[in-house]
């Protein structure tokens, strides 16, 4: 579809200057970047391990504890169904917790690193 509108004008703002490779390596080796990495890992790794173990528990119980998983909780709802729904609930809770953690801890540190890198470039 062709239009008679003129093309958009180029932005007058210059893109931020990019730091060189040495600046990136220096920042990667800095204590500030190490703290950002530790903050991320101290949250993500334990939660990931816990969720994988929780998921494996669900799978193992489904395979080897059929009697327990088939136990009725209410009407036609059994333990397996409750555990299956709990998998979805924990997935959303982890995503919510991570977004809160990232907004409070990771994003400010990353923004400080980014602005310092752009200012030094």
N, C-alpha and C positions, 0 to 999 in steps of 0.2 A: 504494500500500500504506500503510495507516494504522498508526500505532503508538501505544501508550499512554505512551511515554516522554516526559518533559517536554522542552521545547526547551532547547538548550544555554544555559548562563548567559553573559551578556555578559562579555567580558574586562574585568578591573578596570584593566588597564594602559592608560594613555592613549596614543594614537598620538603619535609624535614631532612636535614643532612643525615646521611648514613655513616655510622662509625666504621672505622676500618677493622680488619680482622684482629689486629692486636688488641684493640679496645674490647672486642667481644671476648677474647681469650682472657684478658685481664679481669673483666667483670665475672666471667665464669669461675675464676680462681679466687675471687674475693670472698670475704666472710659474709658480706651482705647477701650474695647470691647463694652461698652455702646455707644460710639461715632460711632463705625462701625455700630451697630444696628440702631442708629438714622439716620445715613446717608442713609442706605438702606430703612428704613421705610418712611423717608421724601420724597423719590422718588417713591417708589413702591405703597404705599397706595393711595396717591392722584391720580396718573395716573390710577390705577385700578378702583377707584371709578368713575373717569371721563369716562373711556372706558365703564364701565357697564351702566352708565347713557346714554351714546351715543347709545349703543346697544339697550337699552330699548326704547329710543326715536324712533329708527328705527322700532322696533317691534310694538310699539303702533301706530305709524303713518301708518304702513302697515295694521294694523287691523281696525283702526277707522277713518282714513283719506284717504280712497280709492280714492276719487276724486283728492285730492292733489297729492298723490303718482302716480296716473295715468297720471298726466300732462306731455305732451310731451315736451321734452327739445330740441331734434334734431332728426328728422326722426322717427325711431322706438324706440328711447331711451327716457325713461321717468324718472321722479324723483326717483321712487323706484329703478330703475337700477343704477342710479348715487349714491344713498345712499348705496346700496349694495356693489358697487365697493369701495366706500369710507370706508366701514368697513374693507375691505382687506388692503387698503392703510394705515389706521390708525393702524392696527395690525402690519404691517411691520415697520412703523415709531416708534411705541412704542418699538419694539424689538431693533431697531437701536439705539434709544435714551438710552435704558437701557444698551446696550453693551458699549456705549461711557461712560455713567455714571459709570458703573462697572469698566471699564479700568482706568478711571481717578481718581475715588474716593474710590471705594470699594476694588479693588484688591491690591493697595499699602498698605492700612491699614491691610487687611487680611494677606498679605505676611509678614508684620512686626510682627504681632501677632504670626504667624506660626513660623517664624525664632526664635523669642524670646522663644517660648515654646520649640522648638527643642534644642536650646542652653542651656536652663535651665535644660533639662532632663538629 
